[in-house]
Amino acid sequence: MSDDDTDTAAQDAGPAPSVRVTVRRSGGFAGLVRTWRVETHAPSTTPWVDLIDRCTWEVGPRHPGPPPAGADRFTWDVTAEVEGRIRHAALTDADLAGGWRDLVDAVRASDPRGLGARTQPES
């Protein structure tokens, strides 16, 4: 393959998608709200896209209806935008497992102060 073929293949693939993930947690002690956000562009988007794709966006929460009873429980709003496609899920603590837990933990680790980081998820 020549250098010209390589350049053409890269152009045909297009740029890697930009990714924005916002995690908003409310409830808990005094009903405090915390927000974490990650925005990233190529070439660091692949780990984020992988984390986003592992979530069950189409299925929704495992526990539909009102959140489980109990004091100081959190609710989580997760919004992910990849290539202009926006997905959103409202979750309870009980729903935050598997792919959801991995995504939320990665966003929180990348933006520990809740200020909006531009980074890759920690491995």
C-alpha positions as CSV (number, residue, x, y, z in Angstrom):
1,M,0.0,0.0,0.0
2,S,1.4,3.4,-0.9
3,D,1.4,6.5,1.3
4,D,-1.3,7.9,-1.0
5,D,-3.5,4.9,-0.3
6,T,-3.0,5.3,3.5
7,D,-3.9,9.0,3.4
8,T,-7.1,8.2,1.4
9,A,-8.1,5.4,3.8
10,A,-7.7,7.8,6.8
11,Q,-9.8,10.5,5.1
12,D,-12.5,8.0,4.2
13,A,-12.7,6.9,7.9
14,G,-13.4,10.5,8.9
15,P,-12.4,12.0,12.2
16,A,-12.9,10.2,15.4
17,P,-16.2,11.2,17.2
18,S,-16.1,13.9,19.8
19,V,-17.6,12.7,23.1
20,R,-19.2,14.4,26.0
21,V,-20.4,12.6,29.1
22,T,-22.2,14.3,31.9
23,V,-23.0,12.6,35.2
24,R,-25.3,14.4,37.6
25,R,-25.9,12.9,41.1
26,S,-28.7,14.3,43.3
27,G,-30.0,13.2,46.7
28,G,-27.9,11.9,49.6
29,F,-27.2,14.1,52.6
30,A,-29.2,17.4,52.3
31,G,-30.2,16.6,48.7
32,L,-26.9,18.0,47.3
33,V,-26.3,17.9,43.6
34,R,-22.9,17.1,42.1
35,T,-22.1,17.2,38.4
36,W,-19.1,15.6,36.6
37,R,-18.3,16.1,32.9
38,V,-15.8,14.8,30.4
39,E,-15.4,16.2,26.9
40,T,-12.8,14.7,24.6
41,H,-11.9,14.6,20.9
42,A,-9.8,12.3,18.8
43,P,-7.6,10.4,19.4
44,S,-8.7,9.8,23.0
45,T,-12.4,9.0,22.3
46,T,-12.2,5.3,21.8
47,P,-12.1,4.3,25.5
48,W,-15.1,6.6,26.2
49,V,-17.1,5.2,23.3
50,D,-16.4,1.7,24.5
51,L,-17.6,2.6,28.0
52,I,-20.7,4.3,26.6
53,D,-21.5,1.3,24.4
54,R,-21.4,-1.1,27.4
55,C,-24.4,0.7,29.0
56,T,-28.0,-0.5,28.4
57,W,-29.4,2.7,27.0
58,E,-32.3,1.1,25.2
59,V,-33.3,-1.0,28.1
60,G,-33.5,1.8,30.7
61,P,-33.3,1.4,34.4
62,R,-33.7,-2.1,36.0
63,H,-36.0,-0.6,38.6
64,P,-38.6,1.6,36.9
65,G,-40.9,3.6,39.0
66,P,-40.1,5.6,42.1
67,P,-36.7,5.1,43.7
68,P,-36.4,2.6,46.5
69,A,-37.4,3.9,49.9
70,G,-34.8,5.0,52.3
71,A,-33.0,8.1,53.4
72,D,-30.1,9.6,51.6
73,R,-30.3,7.6,48.4
74,F,-28.8,9.0,45.2
75,T,-30.3,9.3,41.8
76,W,-28.1,9.6,38.8
77,D,-28.7,11.3,35.4
78,V,-26.2,10.2,32.8
79,T,-26.1,11.9,29.4
80,A,-23.7,10.8,26.6
81,E,-23.2,12.5,23.3
82,V,-21.2,10.7,20.6
83,E,-21.2,12.1,17.0
84,G,-24.2,14.3,17.8
85,R,-26.3,11.4,19.0
86,I,-27.5,12.1,22.5
87,R,-28.5,9.4,25.0
88,H,-29.9,9.9,28.5
89,A,-30.7,7.6,31.4
90,A,-32.1,8.4,34.9
91,L,-30.9,5.8,37.3
92,T,-31.2,4.9,41.0
93,D,-28.3,3.6,43.1
94,A,-29.7,0.1,42.5
95,D,-29.4,0.6,38.7
96,L,-25.8,1.7,38.9
97,A,-24.1,-1.6,38.1
98,G,-22.1,-3.2,35.3
99,G,-21.5,-0.9,32.4
100,W,-23.2,2.0,34.2
101,R,-20.9,1.8,37.2
102,D,-17.9,1.6,34.9
103,L,-18.9,4.7,33.0
104,V,-19.9,6.8,36.0
105,D,-16.7,5.8,37.9
106,A,-14.6,6.7,34.9
107,V,-16.2,10.2,34.5
108,R,-15.9,10.9,38.2
109,A,-12.3,9.8,38.3
110,S,-11.5,12.0,35.3
111,D,-13.2,15.1,36.8
112,P,-12.8,14.6,40.6
113,R,-13.6,18.2,41.4
114,G,-16.6,18.3,39.2
115,L,-15.2,21.1,37.0
116,G,-15.4,19.5,33.6
117,A,-12.3,17.6,32.5
118,R,-10.9,16.8,29.1
119,T,-9.2,13.5,29.5
120,Q,-9.2,9.7,29.0
121,P,-10.7,7.2,31.4
122,E,-8.2,5.7,33.8
123,S,-7.2,2.1,32.9
